[in-house]
């Protein structure tokens, strides 16, 4: 069923971006949670690289108390690293890490925001600060996410889920 994705999954696992579950399964039918997406991008940015170990220590010293309030079972280093790299702010944590949100699937529009920030890119905007995307469901993209979706769409990182559908949620 997922043979088409196997090479990418294997490559991401070899790089340490994804680790699967504690029982050594990958569970490709599961949706990717907000916490899992954040951990993946943090690792892709180098959170697990030995050279960044001093940065992880600094990030935990600076943001550890804020993150501790979320009582995460795992991922604190990755979240601290994203905060240190200015991908996440303290204000963002409720959106992604509140107890009722962290294990929920990350909507595609939120992934677009994280991808854009992780790349150090700015969201696309025109002079009127409004955008029109050519998707039938573009009205479902929150206004504050529109520029981020436009950015990843323009770069070909995230495109539609079918004919004229972005499927933001």
Secondary structure, DSSP 4 states (H G I P E B T S, - for coil): --HHHHHHHHHHHHHTS----TTS---TTSPPBHHHHHHHHHHHTTTTSGGGHHHHHHHHHHHHHHHHTT--SS-HHHHHHHHHTTSS-GGGHHHHHSTTTTTSBPPHHHHHHHHHHHTTPPPP--TTS----S-TTGGGS-GGGHHHHHHHHHTTSS--SBTTB----
